[in-house]
Amino acid sequence: MTSIVGNIIHGYRDLMDNKSDPRVNSWAMMSSPIPTLVICLSYAYFSKVIGPRIMENRKPFDLRRILVVYNLIQTLFSMWIFYEYLMSGWAKGYSFRCQPVDYTNNPLAMRMANTCWWYYFSKFTEFFDTIFFILRKKYAQVSTLHVIHHGVMPFSVWMGLKFAPGGHSTFFALLNTFVHIIMYFYYMLAAMGSEYQKYLWWKKYLTSFQMLQFVAIMAHQFQLLFIECDYPRTFMIWIGLHGVLFLGLFSDFYTEKYGKDVRRKGNKNNGACMPIDDSDSNPKTNGVSTYTTIYNKEYNSCYSNGTNNGYVANNNTEKKLA
């Protein structure tokens, strides 16, 4: 038993000290996986246990202004990371067919590694999506699937940053960051209120674009199964399987959500929808808009395309996966 434990400890130290990229070892939270693992587990426990318990006897918070600012910051942050990925490799000669990791201290290679760290950090800022759901008592959105996805991503990105900060699989981060630019801009408009609903007609196409993202990621990663490339095969397979998983999730979401929308429209008399004004100017009873309460049925039917951290969505059909 002692020898088994000793071998595990020795293997772990060898992996951390000799198999990882020494350039990132001194960076924040990179010397050990424990800080990241603790934060991810704490996030999951807060999301499913502590958060709902704290809000149990409290009214939902009105976070409209905070959500507008948060989604704006996330949009700008994603734009910057996307730009850095381009300038550190993908617009500077990176090959879409096979791109090894540059482990040197070349300025461009170091810029790419630094960008990977900021992408890793961005996975923690996305925790606020869940926190805002809880504070607004949107518990339907804090599903086990949602929590697992957000809880796993920081640790998954940590592994890539620790052992391969650059190269072929950063294409995943490049595409994902670009999608997040569009996604958080959408959520910012949604958080501005129902009067902006007319500008959100492209939600369905955003979902399609998210699905296309994962198809592109799968094709880009799995091509290395058929060609020789000096890139860690483990990470290629790991990232490719992310694409498979998320494509499946989004496909189910797309079929369930928009299939139901079509059926609802077919059942609506004359296709008429009652607009909802959920602004703070409306009379409220116990913090709930009277107008929204009266027309809750129409609200659920007509605004099912909805949003996540916004104010124009049917609470029963909102989902956020990536």
Secondary structure as the mmCIF struct_conf table of DSSP 4:
data_model
#
loop_
_struct_conf.conf_type_id
_struct_conf.id
_struct_conf.beg_label_comp_id
_struct_conf.beg_label_asym_id
_struct_conf.beg_label_seq_id
_struct_conf.end_label_comp_id
_struct_conf.end_label_asym_id
_struct_conf.end_label_seq_id
HELX_RH_AL_P HELX_RH_AL_P1 THR A 2 ASP A 14
HELX_RH_PI_P HELX_RH_PI_P1 LEU A 15 LYS A 19
BEND BEND1 SER A 20 SER A 20
HELX_RH_3T_P HELX_RH_3T_P1 PRO A 22 VAL A 24
TURN_TY1_P TURN_TY1_P1 ASN A 25 SER A 26
BEND BEND2 TRP A 27 TRP A 27
TURN_TY1_P TURN_TY1_P2 ALA A 28 MET A 29
BEND BEND3 SER A 31 SER A 31
BEND BEND4 PRO A 33 PRO A 33
HELX_RH_AL_P HELX_RH_AL_P2 ILE A 34 TYR A 45
HELX_RH_PI_P HELX_RH_PI_P2 PHE A 46 ILE A 50
HELX_RH_AL_P HELX_RH_AL_P3 GLY A 51 MET A 55
TURN_TY1_P TURN_TY1_P3 GLU A 56 ASN A 57
BEND BEND5 ARG A 58 ARG A 58
HELX_LH_PP_P HELX_LH_PP_P1 LYS A 59 PHE A 61
HELX_RH_AL_P HELX_RH_AL_P4 ARG A 64 TYR A 85
HELX_RH_PI_P HELX_RH_PI_P3 LEU A 86 TRP A 90
TURN_TY1_P TURN_TY1_P4 ALA A 91 GLY A 93
BEND BEND6 PHE A 96 ARG A 97
BEND BEND7 THR A 104 THR A 104
HELX_RH_AL_P HELX_RH_AL_P5 PRO A 107 THR A 125
TURN_TY1_P TURN_TY1_P5 GLU A 126 GLU A 126
HELX_RH_AL_P HELX_RH_AL_P6 PHE A 127 LEU A 135
TURN_TY1_P TURN_TY1_P6 ARG A 136 LYS A 137
HELX_RH_3T_P HELX_RH_3T_P2 TYR A 139 GLN A 141
BEND BEND8 VAL A 142 VAL A 142
HELX_RH_AL_P HELX_RH_AL_P7 THR A 144 PHE A 163
BEND BEND9 GLY A 166 GLY A 167
TURN_TY1_P TURN_TY1_P7 HIS A 168 SER A 169
HELX_RH_AL_P HELX_RH_AL_P8 THR A 170 ALA A 191
TURN_TY1_P TURN_TY1_P8 MET A 192 MET A 192
HELX_RH_3T_P HELX_RH_3T_P3 SER A 194 TYR A 199
TURN_TY1_P TURN_TY1_P9 TRP A 201 TRP A 202
HELX_RH_AL_P HELX_RH_AL_P9 LYS A 203 PHE A 222
HELX_RH_3T_P HELX_RH_3T_P4 GLN A 223 LEU A 225
TURN_TY1_P TURN_TY1_P10 PHE A 226 PHE A 226
BEND BEND10 ILE A 227 ILE A 227
BEND BEND11 ASP A 230 TYR A 231
HELX_RH_AL_P HELX_RH_AL_P10 ARG A 233 ASN A 267
BEND BEND12 LYS A 268 LYS A 268
HELX_RH_3T_P HELX_RH_3T_P5 ASN A 269 GLY A 271
BEND BEND13 SER A 279 SER A 279
TURN_TY1_P TURN_TY1_P11 ASP A 280 SER A 281
BEND BEND14 ASN A 282 ASN A 282
STRN STRN1 LYS A 284 THR A 285
TURN_TY1_P TURN_TY1_P12 ASN A 286 GLY A 287
STRN STRN2 VAL A 288 SER A 289
HELX_RH_AL_P HELX_RH_AL_P11 THR A 290 ILE A 294
TURN_TY1_P TURN_TY1_P13 TYR A 295 TYR A 295
HELX_RH_AL_P HELX_RH_AL_P12 ASN A 296 CYS A 302
TURN_TY1_P TURN_TY1_P14 TYR A 303 ASN A 305
BEND BEND15 ASN A 308 ALA A 313
TURN_TY1_P TURN_TY1_P15 ASN A 315 THR A 317
#
